[in-house]
Amino acid sequence: MQYTKGIYDLLTGSSSVTNRVSTKIFPIVAPSGTALPFITYEHVSATVFHTKEGTAYEQARVEVVVYAISYNDALGIGKVVRDLLDGQSVSSTSPIRYTIDRLYFMDEQVERLEDPDRFAYVIEFEAFVLL
């Protein structure tokens, strides 16, 4: 699941995203008390594909969630995130090694959450990860 660092790198490397959420981009859950808006991302599931020569790649589901105070803010930031990540490839060898051959948009939904009152724009991607 080291490839999720690539999701972080893409999000934090985009001024279109950081202009809206600053550095408030977190794996799985944001720290308690984090001001809105912010983004979380996490690995949901994966299937590993093998060949006779060994492991070929991992087909993983990734969830990115934009939390915002209003429906329109959640949609606006979510669209920026979706457009940024869909179709992207990214890799790194240092300090964490990962290669995402391609990210593809799969699904989205908007939820209204309570306590505290906010909206969550949930975006699911499929990641083809080279192992």
N, C-alpha and C positions, 0 to 999 in steps of 0.2 A: 504494500500500500504506500510505498514511498513515492509513487507517481503523483499522489495528491499534492505534493510540494509543487508540482508543475501547475496545478490549478491556482495555488497561492501565487506563484511567480507571475502567471498571466494576469491575475486580478490586480496585484500590487504594482505591476509594471505598466498599467494603463491609467493615464491621467483622467480619462473619461470616467473611470470607476473611482479613483482616489479623490477626485474633485467632489464626489458625491458622498463618500463614506470615510474619507481620510484613510487612516491605517486600520480601521475597525473591520478587519477580515480575519476570521478565526476558524480553526479546525473544530468541527462538531458542535461546540457550544460557545457562546460569548460569555465572558466573565460577568458575574452578577453586577447589575448597575450600569452596564454599558449603555451609553446614550444612543438613541436611534438617529439615523439609520445605521445598520451594520449588516455584514454578510457572514454566513457560516457555510462551510463546505464539508462533505464527508463521503467516504467510500461506503456504498450500500451493499454491493454484492459483486461477485466475479465468477467467471467460468474460465478455466485454463484449458487451452487447446494444445495438444501434443502432436508431434510427428514421429516418425521412426527415428529421427535424429535427436529427438528430445523435445523440450518445451518450446513451443513456437511463440505464443502470445497469450495475453489475458484480455478477455472482453469484460470490462468492469462497468458497473452502474455507479454514477456519481450524482450526488444531490447538492445543489447550491441553493441557499435560501437567502433572500433579501428581506430584512425586517425593516419596516418603516412605520411612521406614525399615521400616514394616510394611504388610502388605496391608490391614489394617483402617484404618490412618491414611490410606493412599492412597484407599481407597473413601470414607471419611468426608469428607475434604477435597474429593475429586472430586465428590461429590454436592452439596456446597455450591456449588461452581463451576458445575456443570451447571444447578442450579436457578436460580442467579443470572443466568446468561447467556441461557438459553433464553427466546426471545420478547422480548428486550430491544431497544430502540432507543436510540441515543445520537448526539449530534452536538456539534461545537464549531467555533468560528471562530478561536480564538486559543489558543495560538500556532500550532497545526497545525490546518488546516481538514479536517474529515471529517464524513460523515453515514452512519451505519449505519441504514438504514430498519428492518431487523429481523434478528435472529440466530435461527437455528433449530438445535436439536440434531439431529445426523445419525447419529453412531456413537460407540461407546466400546469400549475394551478395556483389560485390565490385563496388564502385562508384568512379569516378574521379571528384573531386570538384575543383572549381576555386575561387580565391580571398579569401584567399591565396590558391595557388596550392597545393593540397594534395590528398591522397586517403583515402577512408572510407570503411572499411570492416564491413558490417552490419550483425550481427548474431541474429537470433530470437530464443527464447526458450519458451517453455511452462512450466509454474510452477504450480505444484499442492500444494496449500497453505492451511494448516489446520487453521480453524478459531476458 
